[in-house]
């Protein structure tokens, strides 16, 4: 599929494979007062991976994501993205470098439509300024058409055609999660960070979300970091897994490595795990 500007579809495998998405976390530590949220965490994610981070509540998973996406500033350690030190860059600069994210608590605008919420994410790709936008010149109109074309691709992919013009606040929780995924994808991120994307969903909604994430990762080579509590999903779609416990790295490896790790079973999965 070609865009109206002659560019390849955002779902083009060739285009996705051109995206570099190597993330390196080195000895990262974060504390709040006397509480150690993260203690010298090492982690690496490579282009094309679906990397999962698991652990009990309070293990430091969201704190780690907040450091990577610029919402928290760690006391020590480094974060490198494509060989650039991004440890203390603000969130908007990280978005421009290709780091997209969804949130544990949905961060959408409920009084706006699905399409309008997704269109907001295209601002980093806009080539025109306020003056040209206010005049709505032919070049602005052409660019708007191109942005809308990309959003229509995403809406079709996420099967949101029936809700595209509905207010987000009127949608059930599971569909709002899908809209938030669409908005993150509208950024065209090199790496997509997902904080509990399955939370609050029923079985059918989870099955749809799994299908979308697997297609993104395996079909379109989208690099992803996934934080999730549903172990049946994590074990079925992840390439590698890291386990956190009380802010410390407990284990890292393949699905089989984690399932067979006695420390992980004792701390999180449980002796009666049926994964």
N, C-alpha and C positions, 0 to 999 in steps of 0.2 A: 504494500500500500504506500502511495506517495502523498505527501501533504500538498496543499495548494501553493506552497512556496517551493516545491520541488525537493523538499527534504524527505528522507526516509521516515517511515512511521516510527513513533517512539517505541513500538514493540518489535522493531526490526532486530533480529538476532545479531546482525553485523554491527548495528549501532551500539547495542548493549555491550558487545565484546570489546568495543573500543574504549569503554569507560574503565579507567583505573580506579580501583576501590580497595587499596591495601591500608588497613588500619592496624596500628601497633600501639598498645598500651604498656608502659614500662614503669613498674614499681609505683603505681598510683595509690596515694593515700588521701583520705578525706575524713575529717572529724567535725563534729558539732559539739563544741564545748568539750566535755570529757568523754563523749560517746564517739567511738571509732566506727565510722560507717564503712570505710574501705581501708584495708591494710596491705600495702605493697602488692597491688594486683598487677599481674602480667597477663596480657591477652593479645592475640593476633588474629585478624580476619583477613582473608584473601579474596580477590575478585572472583565472583561467581558462587561463593559459599552461602549457605543458609546456616548461620552460626547461632546456637541457642544458649541463653544464660538462664539457669534455673537455681532454685534454692528456696528455703522456707521464707515466710513473711519476715521482713526485717533483715534479710541477708545482705542487702546492699545492691540489689539488682537495679532498681530505678535510680539510685544514687550514681551508679556507674554510667547509666545512660545519660543522666543529667550532666555529668562531667564531660562525656564525649560530645554532647550537643551544646555545651557552653552555658548551661543554666547554673551549674555549680563550678566553683574554682577550687581545685584540689590544693592541699597544703604542700604536697610534694609529688614527684613523679612527672612523667611526660606522656603526651598523646601525639602520635604522628599519623597523618593521613596523607597517603601518597608522598611520603618522605618529607612532608612539611610539618613543623611543630605547630600544632593548633591548640595547645593546652589552655591558653588564656584568651583565645579569640571569642568574641561575642556571638550569640546564636545566629544573627543575620549574616555574618561573614561566613559561618560554617555552612549555612544553606547555599550561599553563592559558590562554595567549594564543592558542593555536591552531596551534602549530608541532609537527608530528609527524615522526618519522624512522625509517628502517631503517638498519642498520649494515652496513659492509663485511664484518666478521666477525660472524656470527650471535650475537645477544644474547638467547637464549631460555633458559627453565628446562627442561633435558632430562628431569628427573624428574617433570614435570607434564604433564598432557594438553594437547592442542591447545586445547580449550575453556577450561581453567584459565589457560593462558598468555594467551589473548585477554581473559578476564574481568579480569585484572589491570589492563588498560588502562582499564577503566571507572571506576577509583577517582576520577578527577577529576570525574566526573559524579554521584558518590554524594551524596545530600542528607542522609543520616543519619550519626550519629556512632557511636562505639564502644558506648555504653550501649544505644541502640536496637538495634544490630546483635547484641549479645550476647543480648538478649531475643527477637530475631527477631519483632518486632511486626508486626501486619498491614500497616502502612505500609511497613516494610522488605521484607516479602514481595512487596508490589505492585511496589516499585521493582526488586527482584531479577528479577521476571518481565519487566519492561520492558527491563532490561539484557540478559537472555537472549534476548529477542526480537530486539534489535539484532544480537547476535552470530550468531543463526541466519540473519539476512539476509546477513551477511558470509560465513558458511560456505557458504551456497547460492551466493552470487555467485562465490566463489573455488573452487567445486566441491570442497569439502573434507568433504562428508558422510561418506565412508567412513572418514576418519581422525580425526573430531572427538573421539573418546574414546581415541585412542592416545597413548602417551607420546611427546613430541617427540623424545626421544633415540633412539627406535626408527625414526624416519623417515629416508628418504634426503635428501641435501643439498638437492635442488631443492624438495622439499615443505617443508622447514624454512624456506626462503626465502619460500615462499608463506604460511606461518604468520606469519612476521615481518611481512609486508605486511598480513595480516589484523589483527594486533595494533596496528599503527600506524593502520590505518583505524578501529579501535575507539575511538580517541581522538576521532574526528570532527574531524580537523584542518582548519583553514582552508588551510594549505599543507603539502604532504607532501614530505619530502626523502628521496631514495632514493640511497644510496651503493652503487654497483655491484650492483644487484639481480639481474643476470644472471650474475654470476661463479659459475663452477663448475657451471653448468647444461648439460644436453645440449640438442640442437636442439628436441626436443618440449617440454621444460620452458620453453625460451625463447619458443617460439611461444605457449604458454599465458600466460606473463607479459606478453608484448606485447599480447595480446588484452585482458587485464585492465586494463592501464595505458591503452590507447587508449579502452576503454569508460569508465573513470573520468574521463579528461580530456575526451573529446569528448561522451560521453553525459551525464555527471553534473557536468561543469564543475569537476572537482577540479584545483586549482592544484598544480603539481609542479615540483621541481628535481631533475634526474636527473644523476648522475655515472656514466659508463659508458665502457668501452673498446671495446665491440662497435660499430663505426662503422656497420655496416649497419642496426642497430637505431636508433641515435641519429639517423641521417639520415632514417629512414623515419617516426619518430613525433614528432620535436621541432618546436616552433614557432620557437624561436630558440636559438642556440648561442653560448656563450662559450668561448674557447680560452685556457688558461693554459700558460705555459712558464717553468720556473725561477722560479715565484712571481710572474711578471708577466703582465698581460693582453696577449695577442697579437692577438686579434681578437674581434669580436662581431657577430652578424647572423643573417640567415636561413640556411637550409640551403644555398641556392644561393650566397650570399655566402661562406660558409665553404669550400665545395667549390672555389670559384674563386680563393680567396685564396692567392697564391703563397708567402707567408710561412708560412701554416699547412701547406701541402703540404710545404714544405721541412722544417719543424720536427717535424711529426707524421704527417700523412696519407701522405706519401711520393709520389714521382713516378709510381709505378705504381699509384696508388689506383684501384680499380674501383668506388668508391662511386656 
